[in-house]
Amino acid sequence: MLIALIARDKSGALQTRLDNRAAHLAYIEETGVVAQAGPLLDGDAMIGSLVILDVQDLAAAEAWAANDPYALAGLFDSVELIPWKKVIG
């Protein structure tokens, strides 16, 4: 099941993002469920994340999101998990 995780950073939290980026990328690598991912941008500034998870069910996506080092560091103002269907690409 594909789930789109859309997370918006808290205002002024760029340093939190930068401080936890290596752990976040290591988590993506070790869990092996991320199909695509990247930051949301406002110009050149990173303001959130879009992560496409390939997981068994919504509960697995919720668990992945809760254990993401970015979430554990309190980076996000909001997180949405939305079932997604790949049509192109």
C-alpha positions as CSV (number, residue, x, y, z in Angstrom):
1,M,0.0,0.0,0.0
2,L,1.4,3.4,-1.0
3,I,0.9,6.2,1.5
4,A,1.8,9.9,1.0
5,L,3.2,11.5,4.1
6,I,3.0,15.3,3.9
7,A,4.7,17.0,6.8
8,R,4.9,20.8,7.3
9,D,7.8,22.1,9.4
10,K,7.2,24.4,12.4
11,S,8.1,28.0,11.6
12,G,11.7,28.8,12.2
13,A,12.7,25.1,12.6
14,L,15.4,24.9,9.9
15,Q,18.1,24.2,12.4
16,T,16.1,21.3,13.8
17,R,15.8,19.9,10.3
18,L,19.6,20.3,9.6
19,D,20.6,18.9,13.0
20,N,18.5,15.7,12.4
21,R,19.0,15.2,8.7
22,A,21.6,12.5,8.9
23,A,19.5,10.5,11.4
24,H,16.4,10.9,9.2
25,L,18.3,9.7,6.1
26,A,19.7,6.7,8.0
27,Y,16.2,5.9,9.2
28,I,14.9,5.9,5.6
29,E,17.8,3.6,4.5
30,E,17.4,1.2,7.4
31,T,13.6,0.8,7.2
32,G,13.5,0.2,3.5
33,V,9.9,1.3,3.0
34,V,10.4,4.7,1.3
35,A,9.7,4.7,-2.4
36,Q,10.4,8.4,-2.9
37,A,11.1,11.4,-0.7
38,G,12.2,15.0,-0.6
39,P,11.7,18.3,1.0
40,L,8.9,20.7,0.4
41,L,10.3,24.1,-0.7
42,D,9.5,27.8,-0.4
43,G,12.0,29.1,-2.9
44,D,15.3,27.5,-1.7
45,A,14.1,27.1,1.9
46,M,13.1,23.6,3.1
47,I,9.7,23.9,4.8
48,G,8.5,20.3,5.0
49,S,8.7,16.8,3.6
50,L,6.9,14.6,1.1
51,V,7.6,10.9,1.6
52,I,5.9,8.1,-0.3
53,L,5.8,5.0,1.9
54,D,5.3,1.5,0.6
55,V,3.9,-0.3,3.6
56,Q,1.4,-3.0,4.6
57,D,-1.3,-0.7,5.9
58,L,-2.0,2.7,7.4
59,A,-1.0,1.5,10.9
60,A,2.5,0.7,9.5
61,A,2.7,4.2,8.0
62,E,1.6,5.8,11.3
63,A,4.3,3.8,13.1
64,W,7.0,4.8,10.6
65,A,6.0,8.5,10.8
66,A,6.0,8.5,14.6
67,N,9.5,7.0,14.7
68,D,11.1,9.3,12.1
69,P,13.9,11.2,13.7
70,Y,12.4,14.5,12.3
71,A,9.2,13.7,14.2
72,L,11.0,12.7,17.3
73,A,12.9,16.0,17.3
74,G,9.6,17.9,17.1
75,L,10.3,19.4,13.6
76,F,6.8,19.1,12.3
77,D,3.8,21.4,12.8
78,S,1.5,18.9,11.0
79,V,1.7,15.5,9.4
80,E,-0.9,14.0,7.0
81,L,-0.9,10.4,5.9
82,I,-3.0,9.8,2.7
83,P,-3.4,6.6,0.8
84,W,-1.9,7.2,-2.7
85,K,-2.1,5.5,-6.1
86,K,0.8,5.6,-8.5
87,V,-0.5,6.2,-12.0
88,I,2.5,7.7,-13.9
89,G,6.2,7.1,-13.5
